[in-house]
Amino acid sequence: MPDLTDLTLVDALQALRRGDISSRQLTRAFLERIDSLEPSLHAFITLTPEKALAQADEADHRLRLWRGDPDQPLPPLLGLPIAVKDVLCVADVRCTCGSRILENFIPPFNATAVERLLRAGVVILGKTNTDEFAMGSSTENSAYQVTHNPWDLERVPGGSSGGSAAAVAAHMAPVALGTDTGGSVRQPASYCGVTGIKPTYGRVSRYGLVAYGSSLDSVGVLGRTAADVAVVFTLMAGHDPLDSTTMDIPVAEIALNGTENLTNLRVGVPEEYFIQGIQPEVESAVREAIHTLESLGAKVEPVSLPHTEYALPVYYLIAPAEASANLARYDGIRYGPRVPAKAMWDIFRQTRGAKFGAEVKRRIMLGTYALSAGYYDAYYGQAQKVRTLIKGDFEAAFKGVDVIAAPVAPTTAFRIGEHSDDPLAMYLEDVFTLPANLAGVPGLAFPVGFDSRGLPVGMQLMGPHFREEVLFRAAHAYQRVTTWHERKPEGL
Ligand code: GLN
């Protein structure tokens, strides 16, 4: 039998329905691959094999009933294993957020995104590694372990959804959930050679996602193909009464039937994203991919996003400001472990001092400073004004084009430890992903080549609010005529 972990989501679902394989077989295949690769990759913080096999057996039972009565509706993902980033609550499974301050937090409820997928029939393999509270671009800021890039074990997988990206790239799961506040789905997808969607802000409920930057956070999906990612995205998306920022806009079914033609697609290329310092092989792979879109019928034209250079300082004021407020709740009283002390303030101080990592403390200090009386207008207030200009850039550009094509990150995956002593160098990896979060627009990253070291290069397509399906159609058309997304890291 072929290796079941090589099946795409779309193919696995078909095989399950036909009865060619059982969910137990499929789940076991992924659990076994996780067992053999985890010692070198460290993609998971928590594994839930017993729960997964119980869910798989339940799915097999329902599949058998359905085969006896195929007119019954079948949950669309019945029996499909997935992995979940450890910042999304799964009921009764520890949720650490990569932090010691939540090392024993067991949520009693599911995040809405997780709940919807469970209702659709998924099997949850475990919780994937993340930078602490999703703050980082390399997954090195996890308090538990460093995840290694399956294409080169000495390199980072990107972050903060690095565990999810590495798991998908190494075929430890067909798809995985991630979150993207400033690039954390797209950048690790790019570094690991997989496909990842950062949806429009307000498209997928944030209920049960542990908050980092509430005006920026979005729940996304990583998978091996645009078609696979689209299926999961569609099932998670939509209005949720538990998150008042979700919009009541119908989620279009994304029918990728293989006959996509891009004749009516206008692709904008922003010169602000091809800056000095970008790795030449990244630039050439992305420009080549834009030519491929053109050869599929798309019309390519330059666009300008003139405030792009301000995205980095604006983001690194707004995100830490929101984080400093969101993380105030971890005080040693309400969640997680407590460092005992006589006075309440000492409990707060000592618990937070001992259990938060260095990057989280840096952000809390930055954010508290930016919000403090006397500085608020100069920093936070000013950043909000410039954010509006960045959003305006996208609105103006989308008057003339349907999507914007750009690199995901200026470089391919860097070496573990390379940026550890230089937070600014780490923040620079985010220059191309932050604008979409500040503007709230969707972005889809997918592989468009490899550099001379054999490391994947990603391109992102950004689109107008709530137009994810346009991104998926373009990426699917691209993946029909290219094979980058079919490559698998060797030697694992
Ligand atoms: N790297 C960015 C940060 O550190 C983005 C992280 C994210 O998207 N969660 O904030």
Boltz pocket constraint, residues with backbone or C-beta under 6 A from the ligand:
constraints:
  - pocket:
      binder: B
      contacts: [[A, 133], [A, 134], [A, 135], [A, 136], [A, 137], [A, 159], [A, 160], [A, 179], [A, 180], [A, 181], [A, 182], [A, 183], [A, 184], [A, 185], [A, 212], [A, 319], [A, 426], [A, 430]]
      max_distance: 6.0
